Amino acid sequence: MSQLSNELSRVGKIYKSEFSVKILGTDELPSVAHLNELEMRLAREDVGFNEIIEYCYKR
């Protein structure tokens, strides 16, 4: 997760120098059904990255 945080931060800094992402683990498990729905919507381009990030932050 640390490597993913670093890579997303590196790419984001190209667009805005203050951009930073930190991804941490949790003991809570997301709903598999909801994740499957998000995956299908993302494949159809019916959902954006922001909605996925918002879902993750609600956990």
Secondary structure, DSSP 8 states (H G I E B T S, - for coil): -HHHHHHHHHHHHHH-TT--------S----HHHHHHHHHHHHTT-S-HHHHHHHHHH-
